[in-house]
Amino acid sequence: MRNSSIFSSSIFEKSIIENILGIHFTDNNKVKLLESGRETFQKILDSVSSAREIICIEFYIFKDDDTGKKLADLLKVKAKQGVRVYLLYDHFGSFLTSRGFWSDLKKAGVNIRVSHPFKWSAPRGYIYRNHKKLLVIDGKKAFTGGFNIADEYHGYFKKRKTLWRDTGIYLEGPIASTLLNIFRKSWATWKGESINCDVEHEALNHGVPVIPIFANSGRARRKMRKLLIYSIKNAKESIFLTTAYFIPGKRILRALIHAARRGVTLRLLLPGKSDVMPVLYAGRSYYTRLLKAGIEIYNYQGAVLHAKTTVFDGCWSIIGSANLDFQSLRRNEESNVGILDRDFSRQMVELFQRDIRNSLRIDTGAWVKRPFYQKVLEKFFYLIIKKL
């Protein structure tokens, strides 16, 4: 690794990023990188416990397992204390969660809405999902990342199972108020009542600039893709990209290959095993082309990799829910934040390097000689997924 140059010359322009997204950075925020599920959920439970006015939750998956019940019980307590609690979940993502679970929350005073419910009159609409992961407390604290509300992200209380590898972020400051406003719009989209909350923030002298990269519409997804391509094309030194599901479109694939060919150190951290095997095989159909371009590919070992993060030139980081696949970039509603800060990006690079140590690097020569049946599976699932 060219350690001396990772943090050296490249500077991403705030104004260009803002022009692409059509919104401004929010300055003066505290940010904390959450590297493990236990750390993430302990911080969530502590923050929810301290809520005084309002709790807004928007998650793709909210299970009624031990983790879901533990958070739900706390939400019931807060609702009975007079804290307004709003919970928005995705119908497909939380399909297996029991009706009784939602009913008990409603009875306790939790306001609940569901996004993208199945409609017999428009069944194809069910391919569009709310994949966001967002928790906002009192308009002052917020969480996002790749995790959902489920045991595989938090920890198993009775079973000896390996936790998934995911990354979250805790945000405190004016950005939380911005994210609250984004939640309000999403809540209203699914016929939720008006949410009122006045927020006052203490001024921070040396906070971090954060910009929301949320995709709530086709137009917003186009902006998200445009920002990703801009970031890849403008990287001069390094791109460290982690994603759970890797099926890039043609433009993103070309941008990655061109970046590697112009000398950018480009490392992809991808799953060694997955909860969606067809997507895993389809993603591996790209490996040969990427390896020949000089891109380093690592497969994470020992656990399911579910994180979605990217660091460009050690100064510009994106972290959130969006994968580098067709579903996230073309269909889903997604929640990400961009952070333009070298100190935070340095933490992201260090985390990436720790993950690399738990990964297996794909050797080009060995990959070309992989078993024929694997090549057949890769081609088969690539063609199937491309037609969905």
Secondary structure, 3 states (H helix, E strand, C coil): CCHHHHCCCCCCCHHHHHHHHCCCCEEEEEEEEECCHHHHHHHHHHHHHCCCCEEEEEECCECCCHHHHHHHHHHHHHHHCCCEEEEEEECCCCCCCCHHHHHHHHHCCCEEEEECCCCCCCHHHHHCCECCEEEEECCCEEEEECCCECHHHHCCCCCCCCCCECCEEEEECHHHHHHHHHHHHHHHHCCCCCCCCCCCCCCCCCCEEEEEEEECCHHHHHHHHHHHHHHHHHCCCEEEEECCCECCCHHHHHHHHHHHHCCCEEEEEEECCCCCHHHHHHHHCCHHHHHHCCCEEEEECCCCECCCEEEECCCEEEEECCCECHHHHHHCEEEEEEEECHHHHHHHHHHHHHHHHCEEECCHHHHHCCCHHHHHHHHHHHHHHHHC
